[in-house]
Amino acid sequence: MRLWFLLGAMWMAPMLPCAAHSGEPQAVVDAGAGGGLAAVERCVTAYAATVERAYSATAEAARRMRAAIEAFCAAPSQEGLERARTTWIAARELYGRTEAFRFGNGPIDSTRGGVETFVNAWPVDESYIDAIDGAAAPGIIANPSKYPSVGKAILRVHNQRGGETNVCTGWHAIEFLLWGQDRSPRGPGDRSFRDFVDGAADHADRRREFLLEVTDLLCDDLAKLESAWADRPGSYRSRFVADRQAALRSVLCGVALLSGFEMSGERLAAALESRDQEQEHSCFSDTTDRDFKAGLEGIALVLRGANDDGVIAVVRERDGAAAQALVHALAHAETCMQAMPNPFDAAIQSSESSPERGRLVAIMESLESLSEATTAAARALGYTLPTEPQG
């Protein structure tokens, strides 16, 4: 278990389920609170449209990545591998902005049918996927007798089977296959395209098949999210916007838990404490700095909205001081995030007094403060938020 508890003691709000459609919302926003209902409706409607656009853009970028990977597997080359890596980074960055939509029991991480563990599970035990130096077991790819099939259905069954690091689907499984092990804190993995060439590497055919199947599976899951948020009768989006008060609580949960529990705790506090390269979110490609920046960009879009129709506008109608505190916390986090060091793994392994480590600590504390400001804003609206994901 990672070290989210390092921050948990700092949050005092009671832990209650955070679901858009489970139980009665506790909000007290009403027409008497400065036209609160109209602001809530604008916010929820704009949020739903933002989510649809973000998932659609991510799904389209993933399809472009799939096309590049298909071309690479058809004729492996260094140029083709670099193209596949470039499209992975581009699609991954778009996905990072969608993480602000998590933690509300929606399609991404619902306890019934949520796809987040198939899309973004980490950290990855590389030896579960493929044979690596020093590993006792050969991994799925190099063990056809135990794993005769590497089709999508089989990979879904085996994802995190036997342990949370037994990841074989999603962004980071693809990342490992494209970059290979990250053996140096000063740069990404350096897998050769020859690992996918018949006769040049053992199990090259299965490695290609695995990469194609896991990429196709990711595209399938992103398409589900795109469909769920489509503006049509019967979609998840139609039910979400129909219950505005519960929807707003889900929106607040996404911001508070991503900035605090997830980014500040799971992804920063744990890594700083352990100094373990395996705690780096996108360790194979060394793009963890992009992950953090994209996550905060998604949070900022939810809080500000595109046309002053975000969370801050709703809070401002009820409690100007709480809204201003949220504005300041977001701006401070953005300022700190600009100094995110790269490579991340080198920074966490640096000395306690190093500038790189100091910048990471400042980012961690700013994200924690942003979570606290969001939680306080939620209280001003009559909501109580959990301190960790529910379900």
URHUKA-V499489 format. One record per pair of residues at least 6 apart in sequence whose ideal C-beta (glycine too) atoms are under 6 Angstrom apart, sorted by the first residue. I is the first residue (numbers start at 1). J is the second residue. If there is no record, write none. Layout:
i:j
I:J
I:J
This chain:
i:j
2:266
2:270
3:269
3:270
3:273
4:261
4:265
4:266
6:269
7:264
7:265
7:269
7:368
8:387
11:387
13:375
13:384
13:385
14:384
15:386
15:387
16:384
16:386
17:390
18:253
18:386
18:390
19:105
20:104
20:105
20:240
20:246
20:247
20:250
25:245
25:246
25:249
26:382
26:383
26:384
27:245
27:381
27:382
27:383
28:382
29:36
29:40
29:381
30:36
31:37
33:318
34:317
36:317
39:313
39:314
39:317
40:244
40:248
40:314
41:244
42:309
43:309
43:314
44:241
44:244
44:247
44:248
45:241
46:305
46:309
47:251
48:237
48:241
51:101
51:229
52:229
54:97
54:98
55:225
55:226
55:229
56:226
57:94
58:94
58:95
58:98
58:222
59:222
59:223
59:226
61:90
61:91
61:94
62:91
62:219
62:222
63:219
64:87
65:87
65:88
65:91
66:215
66:219
68:83
68:84
68:87
69:84
69:215
71:80
72:80
72:81
72:84
73:208
73:212
76:193
76:196
76:197
77:193
78:193
81:193
84:178
85:178
88:178
89:287
92:171
93:290
93:294
96:291
96:294
96:295
97:294
97:297
97:298
99:258
99:295
99:298
100:254
100:258
100:298
100:299
100:302
101:254
102:108
102:109
102:254
103:253
103:254
103:257
103:389
104:250
104:253
104:254
107:225
107:228
107:236
108:116
109:116
111:391
115:221
118:159
118:169
118:170
118:221
119:170
119:221
120:170
120:171
121:167
121:170
122:172
123:165
123:278
124:167
124:172
124:176
125:165
125:166
126:132
126:176
126:181
127:135
127:139
128:139
128:166
129:139
129:140
129:168
130:139
130:141
131:138
131:139
131:142
132:181
140:147
141:203
141:206
141:207
141:210
142:203
150:209
150:210
150:213
151:213
152:213
152:217
155:168
155:169
155:214
158:168
159:168
159:169
160:166
167:173
169:214
169:217
173:214
174:214
174:215
175:284
175:285
176:284
177:211
179:188
179:189
179:191
179:284
179:285
180:189
180:191
181:189
182:188
182:189
182:283
182:284
185:345
185:346
185:349
186:346
188:285
188:286
189:284
194:200
194:201
195:201
196:204
196:207
196:208
197:204
198:204
228:236
229:237
240:247
249:383
252:378
253:385
255:299
255:302
255:374
256:371
256:374
256:375
256:385
259:299
259:367
259:370
259:371
260:368
260:371
261:388
263:295
263:367
264:364
264:367
264:368
267:281
268:364
270:279
271:279
271:348
272:348
275:348
275:349
277:283
277:345
280:288
280:344
280:345
281:288
281:291
282:288
282:291
286:343
288:344
289:340
289:342
289:344
292:340
293:337
296:337
303:310
303:311
303:312
303:330
304:310
312:323
312:326
315:322
315:323
315:377
316:323
318:380
318:381
319:380
322:376
322:377
322:380
325:373
326:373
326:377
329:369
329:370
329:373
332:366
333:366
333:367
333:370
336:362
336:363
336:366
337:363
339:359
341:347
341:356
341:359
347:356
347:360
350:356
350:357
375:385
378:385
